[in-house]
Amino acid sequence: QVQLVESGGGLVQPGGSLRLSCTASVLTVSSYRMNWHRQAPGKERELVAVSTNAGGTTSYAESVKGRFTISTDKAKNTVYLQMNSLKPEDTAVYYCNAQGLNIPVDYWGQGTQVTVSS
């Protein structure tokens, strides 16, 4: 059974950094489009970062561009989201998502809470 397990969330002060991890079982992350989404209370889910070809191609939401970096460790079958210069508005549950490139499959992790507050 495919599993995506996120970790690394927590409470951080504004201006701080966190690194989220998404470790996959069964599927190979380099063979999927790997996405990080977030959802804040009362708001719609937002796609914040995308990686295809194991990081060969990446894209970011305007709200996080220049502050967040998505990367892939093939050996660990893990995708990371490095978040720097965090702002209170980055507070949300962050979800890892794997989408098939040639097959219509869509897998989600359970989410990890990120809270940016002083």
N, C-alpha and C positions, 0 to 999 in steps of 0.2 A: 504494500500500500504506500502510495506517495505521501511523503510528509515534508512540510516546510516548517522549520522551527526557528522562530525569531528569538533573539536575546539582545541584551545591552541597553534596554530602556532604563529610565530612572528619572530622578529629580536633579536638575542642574540649574545653576544661576544664569541669568542673562549674560551673554558673551561667552559662555562656556561651550564645551564640546562633548559629544557622545559618539560612539561608534556602535551602530546596530549590525547584528549578524543574522543571516538567514542560511541555515544549513539544511540541505536537501537530502532526502533518502529516496532511493529507487531511481529518480530522474537525475540526469546530468545537467547541471545548471548552464553549462556552455552550449547546450543544444536547445535552449529555450530563450525566449524573450523574458528577461527577469525585470520585474517592476517593484518599486516601493511606492505604496500609497499611504495616505494618512487621512484620518477622519477626526475632526474636533467635534465636541458636543454641539448639537444643533446645526451642524454644517454638513454639506455634501462631502463625499469622499473625493480626495484630490490625488491625482497622479503626480508624484514629485520627481521620480527618477526612473530612467529606463536604461537597460543594458542589453545589447544583443552581441552575439559572437564573442562571448566571454569578455566583454568590455571593449571590443573593437569599435563599437558604436555606442555612444551614450547620449542621453538628452535629459534636460531638466526643466521643471516648471520655472517660470520667471521669478516666482517668490523665493526660490532657494538657489538660483543660479549664482555661482561664485562662492557659495557657502557650503553646499553639500557635494559630496563626491561618491558615486557608485563604483564599486570595483568587484573583481571576481578572483577568488583563489581556486584554481582548478583542482589542485591537489587535495584541498579540504572540501571541495564541492560546496563552497560557501560564497554567498554574495554579501557584501558589506555596504553600509551607508554611513560614511563619515560626515558628521554634522558639526560644523564650526560656527562660531559667532551666533549662537542660538538666541532666539528672541522669544518673548512670551507667546507670540502668535504661532510659534512652531509647536506649541502644546497640542498633542493629539495622540491617538492610538495609531501606530505605524504597522502596516501590513506588508508582508512579502507576497509576491504573486508570480507564478510561472505560467507563461502562455506558450502553447505549442506553436512552432513556426510553420509546420506543414500539416498539422493535425489540429482539429478543434478541441483542444483540452485547455483547462484553466484550473490551476491549483492555488490554494490560499493557505497562508499560515494563520496562527491564532491571534496574532497581534501582540505588540509590546507598547506599553504606555511610556510616553515621553512628556515630562512636565518641566516647563521652563519658568522658574519663579524665584524671586528673591525672598 
